[in-house]
């Protein structure tokens, strides 16, 4: 089933190309870990990976294990027209998740109807291997939180 799911997920789609700065992120994802750079001088978490801290400009950092828990900060639902490789998936969501560590991460909430997505929706990271090198970080709604929010 995993290979079928991987085939369905990739279908000729562009995949990330790890670089010197991002390779540790993808290596951790392959192990089922969500790791981000954290400055060892001031403690600031950062994503996207880069050589210097945006707060104190220190070049000293570690790849720290993140909780993987957060909430939807903002989102959009993609409808046609779109690129041909994504046509079979519309409508689909693209979310900005604010993780507990204060890092924003753009991805997708899996198995969640568009009308259930809302700001503040609790989510947790899941890891979706697509080939031997790349595992994508996606999200699932935290249990008992899948119902649409009503005010």
PyMOL commands that set and color helices and strands:
alter all, ss='L'
color gray80, all
select helices_A, chain A and resi 2-10+23-30+84-89+114-116
alter helices_A, ss='H'
color red, helices_A
select strands_A, chain A and resi 35-39+45-46+61-65+69-78+92-99+104-107+122-129+135-141
alter strands_A, ss='S'
color yellow, strands_A
deselect
rebuild
show_as cartoon
